[in-house]
Amino acid sequence: MYEHKSFFIGGEWVAPAGTGVIDVVSPHTEEVIGRVPDGSEADIDAAVAAARRAFDEGPWPRMSPAERAEIVGRLSAIYAANVEQMSQLVTAEMGSPALFSMFAQAAIPQMVLQYYVDLAATYTWEDERQGMQGPVTVTREPVGVVAAIVPWNVPQFTLMLKLAPALIAGCTIVAKPSPETPLDTYLLAEWIKEAGIPDGVVNIVPAGREAGAHLVAHPDVDKVSFTGSTAAGRSIAEVCGRQLKRVTLELGGKSAAIILEDADLASTIEGFKLASLMNNGQACAAQTRILAPRSRYDEVADALATMVGGMAVGDPADFGTEIGPLVARRQQERVEGYIQIGQDEGAKVLVGGLERPYDRGWYVAPTVFGGVTNDMRIAREEIFGPVLALLAYDDEEDAIRIANDSDYGLGGSVWTADEQHGIEVARRIRTGSCGVNLYSIDPATPFGGYKSSGLGRELGPEGLEAYLELKSIPRPAPTA
């Protein structure tokens, strides 16, 4: 039982203003495994005030990037030494399979942290330009107080996309983890304290939607960075637009994986285990629309159904498990609702369906639909579970058209024996990223989406720039 009775505010453990609590329930056992206070508007106000003081009066924004990187580097080292502990905690609270969790829920967040520590030494923080009227110094300064709102599916990864660059930039942060997954942030707070990050630079308040909305609209918050649903992202964008507040939004996706005629089917289908079904299908960039050439459709359908049907479903703490439970009962019911919708729309269940693998735990049978057309809801709406839709295309132009016929534009992939041709096809897909013979997110490269998949980019130097303001300092031209 993980039990916490306070929030991390101003570098201290502070008692909550209210009496509400959040029960953290194991998706595997349906038993309460943790309890934390439920943040109120008053708690958000206290956290923002601490972050505001730390930015306006504290040392953090006034340190050099190298000085900040040295301190954040200590946090990275602590994190690296405790990856297994973080991985186990995330698996317990949200059901991510242990093997995936070790990599994506803990090791990758630490890699993101270290990436920005290293980038601080090579990034151009200030440059001199010869302007049209005289010399100009262009400098980059921290944007200010950042509200970081993160989802439950990859809580440490999505937090680190915001926290790491914001810290290196010199910002201060109020982080609001999801009520489903608050436990990992308490562990991170202990490491932040141990690393010596100054008081008030990072503040953490687990809370629900109302407190989150209060944080977004808070007048002392200079920037909002949000990862979550497109519907919530639109609401946040409206608030930030009215306030002219900086905002980064990483939202939903319905990514297409295009199997070209010459693709090696065995390696392609194996690649879908991660690309399409990572984290029990609870990933915004999951490749859930599988596009197969009509000439190979039956072959692909058989291979995909065999692979998905053979995946090990069970206890997420077991390193042999490939598909664990979904995060909550409501998510289980949502995904099962989409399976019913797919059947009602006339798609054919090739494997899986509505029969639950276990009586206890929020499990859904990994499911593949065949006979899907791109106008069906299961091909257009983000399901966020282990459900794949197999669509046929006539030729390459048709495949590209289908892939781009989506409200979303986050990820995608092309599977082919000709890598160079795969790159050419990837260039024509209207998404923020499109892999060739894999799908991955690299800390050194920008991640984000076109269309309804969001605004702005995270990761890479572009992710750092999202937390910086540009200032020009012109001077008179020298006299002869």
Buried (B, 14 or more C-beta within 10 A) or exposed (E): EBEBEEBBBBBEBBEBBEEBEBEBBBBBEEEEBBBBBBBBBEBBBBBBBBBBBBBEEBEBBEBEBEBBBBBBBBBBBBBBEBBEEBBBBBBBBBBBBBBBBBBBBBBBBBBBBBBBBBBBEEBEBEEEEEEEEEBBEBEBBBBBBBBBBBBBBBBBBBBBBBBBBBBBBBBBBBBBBBBBBBBBBBBBBEBBBEBEBBBBBBBBBBBBEEBBBBBBBBEBBBBBBBBBBBEBBEBBBEBBEEBEBBBBBBBBBBBBBBBBEEBBBEEBBEBBBBBBBBBBBBBBBBBBBBBBBEEBBEEBBBBBBEBBBEBEBBBBBBEEBBBBBBBBBEBBEBBBEBBEBBBEBEBEBBBBBEEBBEEEBBBBBBBBBBBBBBEBBBBBBBBBBBBBBBBBBEEBEBBBBBBBEBBBBBBBBBBBEBEEBBEBBBEBBBBBBBBBBEBEBBBEBBBBBBBBBBBBBBBBBBBBBBBBBEEEEBEEEEEE
